[in-house]
Amino acid sequence: MDPNKVFYHNPDCHARGKIGYGNIGIHSLKQQRYICHECGKTFTESKGTIFYRLQYHKEFVTQIVTLLALLVLYRLLLLPSVWMNEL
């Protein structure tokens, strides 16, 4: 956990988006939470991403999204007649 590389997404905080200014600290190593020293709110590294509040590993979700994208490409590029008939 490196707080100098974390982007803070709270639009109400005037320190939003500042990276490496020392405004972010580690709140909890066990729960992997950060704290903004400007507004006092805590947040996770995955806040604002598709991985926020997921109960699965990032690698698993990435594999599923990749497989779905490949399936769509397969259906669009290799089977266009079948794809158009389903519409």
Long-range contacts (C-beta under 8 A, 24 or more apart in sequence): 1-26, 1-29, 1-32, 1-34, 1-45, 3-34, 6-34, 6-45, 7-48, 8-34, 8-36, 8-43, 9-43, 9-47, 9-48, 10-36, 10-39, 10-41, 10-43, 12-39, 13-38, 13-39, 13-41, 14-38, 15-39
